[in-house]
């Protein structure tokens, strides 16, 4: 550790903060390759939200790249990326930036709601505020994706998905709160109700 640069030390502190985050047991968090060109330092996590928590052995298999024989229904997926540029960025307004993506399948009637994009953005803002994740310069895009089936697949129902791509600049070093807030967004997209008051979520797979 004595040879670690100050910038690397700052980012390692951010990683330790992420390790302290706790997520609901229905979410499987897995570290994935981070984009190399967006910032000098970065870490990326994939989230898969299931209707019910995976058993321990199934969770380990899924995180290792294998799908268990019996899987609960997947409700939503997403990506969480934390970027760090020691030189700072005038666009970010800081030296850290969170970049996220969430996708979930919608009920047909909900997919036609003209206010869907506004609702999705409200989920993001509320999750950040409720988890005490202070931020600035937030921006994002909500998209409805219609998948129609034709030919030999025309008997299948058409699907409507909601996608939210968003980013914001953390204004504190408690990055675990930002990860927790984001996983709450994933749960909102997946339609899971909030945890009952007093129930503590279990921590999921840790960063390496």
N, C-alpha and C positions, 0 to 999 in steps of 0.2 A: 504493500500500500504506500510505502514511502516514495515510490516513483510515480505515483498518480498525480497528474496535473490538477491545478485548482479547478479547472472547468470540469474535469472528469469527476472530481470529488463532489462538486455541486450536483452533477447528474446522478451519481451513486446515492446521494442523499435523497434525491427525488425517487429513485427506485425503491429505497427503503420505505419511503412514505407510501408508495403504491402497495408494497407488501403488507402494510398494516390495514389496508382496506378490507372490509367484510362485505360479502355479497350473499344474496339469498341462495338457499340450497338448490333451487331450480335452475340456477345459472352455472354453466361450465365455462370457466375462463382458461384460455390456453395461450401461452406466449407463441407468437408467430414472427416470421422475419419482418423486420421494420424497414421502411423505405430508406434508402441510403442517400438520396439526393436532396431531401427536403431540409435537412439540418445536419450539423456535425454529429449530434447525438440524438438517438431516438430509440423508443421501445414501442412495440405493438402487441396488443392483446385481441384475441377473438373471443366473442361471447356467443354461446348457444343457450337459448332459454327453452326449457322443457316444461310441459304441463305439470309434471311431478318430479321430485328430486331423483337423480340417478343413484342406484346403489353404489357403494364404494368401488366394487370391482368393475362395474360398468363405467363409472366415471373415469377410472384409471385407463381402461381400454380406449375410451373415446378420446381422452387427452393424448394418448399415445398414437392416435391415428387409426385405430380399429373401431368399428361400430359393433356394439353388442348385438346379440341375436334378437333381443326384445328391447325396443326403444319406446319411451313415451313420446307423445306428439311434440314436435318442435314448434314453438310459438313465434320465435323471433331470433334473428341473428344480428351480429354487429361487429364493428371494429373500433378499438380505442387506441389512438396513437399519441404519445407524448413526445414532442420535439423540443430540443434545446440548442440554442445558438449562443455561445458565450458572448459574442459581439452584439447581441441584441438585434432586433429588427424593427424598423420604423413602421412596417405594416402591422406587426404583431403588437407593438407598443410594449415590448418586454423581451425577455430572453427565453421564455417558454411559450409553447402553444399546444393546445389540445385539439386534435382533429378526430372527428368521429363519424361513424356511419351506422345506421340501424335500418333493418328491413323486416317487415312483418306482413302476414297475410290478413286481409280484412274480410269482414262479412260484406256481402254484396251491397246491402242497403247503406252501410257505413261508408263504403267506397265511393258512393255517389254524393256524399255530403260536401257541399261547396266550401264549408269552413274547415275541412279536414286539415289543410296545411296550417291554418292558424292554431288549431287544436294541438297539432304535433309540436309546433314551436312553443306553445304554452307549457306542454309537458317538460320540455327542456328547461325553460326558465324556472319553472316551479321546482324541478328536481335540484337545480343548482342552488336555489335560494333555501330550500328546505334542508339541504345537507350542509349549509354553511360554506359552500364552495364559492368564495369570492372571485369575481372575474370581470373582464372588460372586453370590449371590441368583439362581441359575439356576433356571428353571422351564420346563415344556413339556408338550405334549399330543401323544400318538401316536394316530393314527386309521387304521383299516383301512377302505377304501372299496370296496364291491362294486358293480360295474357290470354289470347284467343286460340282455340284449338280447331284444326281443320283436317280434312281427309280422314285417315284412319283413327285420328284422335278426336273427331268431332263429337263423340259421345261424352267426352269429359267436360266438366263444368269449366267455364271461363273463370279466371282468377284475377283479383285486384289486390295488389300489394301497395304498401306505403313505404317510401324510402325517405330518410332524413339524413342529409349530409350537413354537418355543422362543425364549427370550430370556435374557440374562444381562448383568451389569454388569462391564465391564472394570475391573481394578484396577491397570492400568499403561497407559502411553500408546503402547505398541507395538501399534497397532490392526492393522497388517499381519499379525501372528501370528493374530489372531482371524479375519481373512478367510481366511488359509491354512488354519486349522483347520476353518473351515466348508466350504471347498471339499473338504477331505478327507472330511468327512461326506457331501457330495454323492456323492463317488466310492464311498464305502462303500454308500450307498443304491443306487447304480447297479450295484453288483456288480463294480467294477473292482478287481483285485488291487493291493496297494501297489507303488510304484515300486521297482525293484531298488536295493540300497544303492549309493551312489556316482553314481546317475543324477540329474541336475539338471533339474527341470521348467522349461520356458520360460515367461517372463512373457506374459500375454495382453493384451487391449486395455486401454489405460490410461484412467483417469478424465480428464475434461476439466477 
